[in-house]
């Protein structure tokens, strides 16, 4: 998303999405899920489909050895 918007860091992304910088950090480190409101805001700012944004923002489930 940062590349699509031409942003250099999380602070710039937080300004573009109008969220506090710690929100971006927590999402990046997997401590906070991307909520519906933020998904909609991301769509409004980037024009990326919400389905695609969800795929990007949701970490893959870890593989379980059987």
N, C-alpha and C positions, 0 to 999 in steps of 0.2 A: 504494500500500500504506500509505503514511503517513497518507493521508486516511482510509482504512478503519479504521485503528487509532487515529485521533485523535492522532497524534504530530506534534510540531512540528519535529523536526530529525533529522539522521542519527544523532546520539548516542542519542536515544531509540529509534530504530529498531534500532540495534545492541544495545541492552539488551533490547528485546523479542525479537529473534531470537537473542540470546545469542552474538553474534559481536563481534570487536574492531572498533572504529570505523573503522580503516583498511580493513577488508574492504569496508564499505559504500562508502567513498570510491572505492576501486579499481574496484568494480563500476560505480558511477555514471559514472566517467570512462572506462569501457571497457578498463581494464587487467587486469581479472580477470573470467573468465566465472562465471556462477552455476552452481555445482556441484549435483550430485544431493542431497547432504546438506542444503545450504541451501534448495533447492527444497522438500524435504520439510518442513523446519522452517517455511518461509514458509507452506506449506499448513496445517500444524498450528496456527499462530498466527492465520491469517486465514480459514480454511475456503474459500479460493479454490481452484478446481480446479487441479491441477498443469499441465494443458495451458494454461490461461489464464495462469498465472504464467510459464510458459516463453515465451509470446507477448509478455508485458509485458517480461520480463527480457532477451530476446534482441534486440539491435539489428538493424534491417533492413539487408539487404545493400545496399551502395551501387550505384546505377544505373551501368551502363557504357554510354557512348556508342559506337554502332557506325558 
